[in-house]
Amino acid sequence: MGEIEELEHGTGSPSEPSMFRTHKVSSVDSLAGLAIKYGVTISDIRRANGGTITDQTMFARGTVRIPRHRLGEGPPLPGG
């Protein structure tokens, strides 16, 4: 699987940890594999990345935002 890059999304303040980590996509990655690896759901990953990411489109992006915690239901988040 790909690697975690320490590209943080948030204020950068040590007292306020980021809501996301950034995963560098490799040729063997899949949304299901990333969900299992990071303990979130495929829906969480889709929501964190604007709602339209698929196994095929994530390779074109190069990196994927992974929520640090499960997000639950809701609309896609901006900036994904």
KANOR-V122394 format. One record per pair of residues at least 24 apart in sequence whose C-alpha atoms are under 6 Angstrom apart, sorted by the first residue. I is the first residue (numbers start at 0). J is the second residue. D is the distance in Angstrom with one decimal. If there is no record, write none. Layout:
I:J:D
I:J:D
//
This chain:
0:25:5.9
0:27:5.8
0:28:5.5
1:25:4.5
18:66:5.9
18:67:5.7
19:65:5.3
19:66:4.3
19:67:5.3
20:64:5.9
20:65:5.2
21:63:5.7
21:64:4.7
21:65:5.9
22:62:5.4
22:63:5.2
23:62:4.5
24:61:5.3
24:62:5.4
29:54:5.5
30:54:5.8
39:69:5.3
43:70:5.6
46:75:4.3
46:76:5.8
47:76:5.5
47:79:5.7
48:79:3.5
49:75:4.9
49:76:5.5
49:79:4.5
50:75:4.9
//
